[in-house]
Amino acid sequence: MILRLPVFFYTPAEIEFIIGKARKHSALIIDLRGNLGGSVEVLSLLLGRMFNHEVKIADRVGRSVRSPQIAKSASPHFDGKLIVLVDSGSASAA
């Protein structure tokens, strides 16, 4: 399955729908080329459905605090091969 994500602005229901469709395939290509980013919360939801374990997204660095941003695993998750396409236009959450 090829999934083109031009931005990261989706509802939890839309993420559930995407993962439901992807689970019917043995491989998923996520095309983030030209994706200018969007919601880190949506990125976290999507990543949580891609892996059967927690995934560290980044370290958020503030003036006095550094805190990891973690995508928590959720079931059912995608079990197939995952390929992610990025380019120089992929930014932010992409």
N, C-alpha and C positions, 0 to 999 in steps of 0.2 A: 504494500500500500504506500502511496506517496501522499504526504500531508503537507500542503503549503500553508504556512502560518505567516501572513504579512505583518501581524502585530500580536502582542500578548494582551488582548482585552477580550476575555471569554468568561462566561458564567460557569460556575461549577457544573451545572447541568450540561452545558456544551462540552466541557472536558470529559464528563462521563460518556456522552454520546461518541466522542472521538475515540476514546479508549475502547469502548464497546465494539466499534467498527474495526479498530486496529487488532483486537484480540482474535479476529477471524483470519488473520494473515500470519505467515511465518516470519515476515520481515516488514519493518516500517522505516521509510525514509522521511525525515522531517526536514523540509526545505525552509531554512531561515534566511536565505539570501535576500538582502534588502530590507529585512525586518528591523525597524528602528527601535524595537523594544516595547515596553509597556509595563504591566503590573508584575512585580516580583511575586505577589501572592498567586497569580495565575501560573507563573513559572513553577512555583513550589507545588501547586496542585498537579500540574502535568508531570513533573519529575517524580512525585510521589506515586504516580500510577505507572511509571516506567520501570521501577526497580523494586525488588523485594527486601530492600534494606534502606536505611536513611542515607541521604546524599547531602554532602556539604556543598551549598551553592557558592557561598562567598563568606568573607569576613567583613562585617559592617564596622567601619572604623569611625568613631566619633571623637570628640575633643578629649574625653578622658576614658572612654570605654571602647573595647574591641569585642564584638560579639559575633559568633558564627551564625549564619543563616542556614538552617537545615530544612530539607524537604523530607517530611516523614512519609514512610511507605504506607500505602493504602491498598486494600484488596477490592476487587481483583485487579491485578496489574498485568501489563503486557509482558509476555514471556519470550518473544521472538528476538530476532536480530534487529538492532537499532543503528541507523545511519543518520547523521545530522550534517546537513550542508550549510555552510556559512560563507560569507564573503566580506569584503571591506565595508559593505553597507549594513552589515549585521551589528547592532549596537545594544547597549543597555541589557535588558533581560534576555535578548537573543544571544 
